[in-house]
Amino acid sequence: MLEGSGKNYRQCAQESGQHLDAGRYIRHGWYQLTNTMSDLVAYVDGGSFGNPGPSGIGVVIGGSTSGTIRIAKWIGHQDNNVAEYVALLEALQCALGLKAKTLHVFSDSEVMVKQMSGEYSCRSPRLYSLNWICRKLARSLDFSISHVRRENNTEANSLASSAARNAQMILAGSLNE
């Protein structure tokens, strides 16, 4: 809860213990609790330095009554595809927490978009459970997902890169102590 404003605010997701590797994260944005929200638009991205390597996610959600929500979170040592799905999962959890009715997601991961829309099947054992969870959460919303070129997803990409890079520097610093 954000105190002192006289209004009821909360962070989008619970503490990092519910996420892969219980990693550190950087949180940007709070949302004001309202009875219902209608249409949200999310830009999501996940990436890693190395594949696999230190990974982060970036999520930018528009349409909230309190303004744009930005999330940057380190998710541990993962590969790019896992990071993309975790970014989508974060957007879905945030939308459900906001009581949204509609969520439209834009991602530069063509594979994830085609798997979520049913054009490709998800055969990877490491992605199957993430795909299943995202599809299950998406059924709670009027959900759609579209592919967008990387240059049209720069803010989410920047958040994901900064989360992975900052965590990488923190980890490197703790190894040198």
Secondary structure, DSSP 4 states (H G I P E B T S, - for coil): ---SSSS-EE-SS--GGGSGGG--EEEE--EE--S---EEEEEEEEEESSSSEEEEEEEEEE--TT--EEEEEEEEEE-HHHHHHHHHHHHHHHHHHTT-SEEEEEES-HHHHHHHTTSS----HHHHHHHHHHHHHHTTSEEEEEE--GGG-HHHHHHHHHHHHHHHHHHHHHHH-
